[in-house]
Each structure stands twice: as structure tokens, then as C-alpha cells.
Amino acid sequence: MSATTTITIDAPVATLINVFTVQPDRRRELVDLLVCATEEVMRTGTGRRTAMTFV
């Protein structure tokens, strides 16, 4: 799946960006944890539009 997200200053939504510092050999573990947690929240929450994880 390919998606493009544009963050603009005048968008009628809020954008949250989290930055994590992690040892290189634990990156996959962190990404897996974030994806799992995001899927659980997105499944039960309302008002969320999208979530993306970048390494």
C-alpha cells in the first residue's frame, strides 16, 4: 500500500509527531510495539484518521 500524507499549517486537524531514541538493534522491536499499540487504539478510538510509523 502506498500513501502520501501532507502536513499543513492550516489543516483542520491536529498532527502529533513522536520521536524515539532507540539502539539500532532494537528498532524492529520498537516499530512492532508501536504498530501493535496503534492498531489497538485505532480499532477502538474515534476521530483518528491515519497513523504512520517511519524508521
Legacy VTK file of the C-alpha trace (Angstrom):
# vtk DataFile Version 3.0
C-alpha trace
ASCII
DATASET POLYDATA
POINTS 55 float
0.000 0.000 0.000
1.303 3.439 -0.910
0.098 6.527 0.916
1.035 10.169 0.932
0.396 12.458 3.864
0.894 16.192 3.758
1.084 18.173 6.971
-0.028 21.774 6.513
-0.282 24.639 8.954
-3.894 25.468 8.053
-5.288 21.916 8.134
-8.428 21.453 10.263
-6.771 18.565 12.126
-4.047 18.136 14.721
-0.781 16.383 13.881
1.206 14.544 16.540
4.817 13.573 15.862
6.686 11.376 18.331
10.459 10.901 18.143
12.056 7.925 19.897
15.729 7.212 20.528
16.478 3.509 20.374
19.503 1.290 19.880
19.779 0.241 16.220
19.441 -3.441 17.043
16.106 -2.761 18.843
14.449 -0.682 16.091
12.346 -3.568 14.811
11.141 -4.304 18.329
10.079 -0.664 18.812
8.325 -0.494 15.440
6.433 -3.718 16.150
5.351 -2.374 19.551
4.210 0.958 18.092
2.290 -0.708 15.258
0.540 -3.066 17.670
-0.380 -0.264 20.083
-1.586 1.971 17.244
-3.774 -0.759 15.762
-5.407 -1.360 19.154
-6.138 2.348 19.674
-7.295 2.942 16.087
-9.651 -0.015 16.281
-11.425 1.279 19.397
-10.980 5.037 19.181
-12.994 7.633 17.312
-11.884 10.646 15.331
-8.495 9.295 14.251
-7.756 9.419 10.570
-4.357 7.891 9.980
-1.187 6.690 11.656
2.247 6.175 10.123
5.465 4.727 11.514
8.828 5.606 9.977
12.266 4.243 10.785
LINES 1 56
55 0 1 2 3 4 5 6 7 8 9 10 11 12 13 14 15 16 17 18 19 20 21 22 23 24 25 26 27 28 29 30 31 32 33 34 35 36 37 38 39 40 41 42 43 44 45 46 47 48 49 50 51 52 53 54
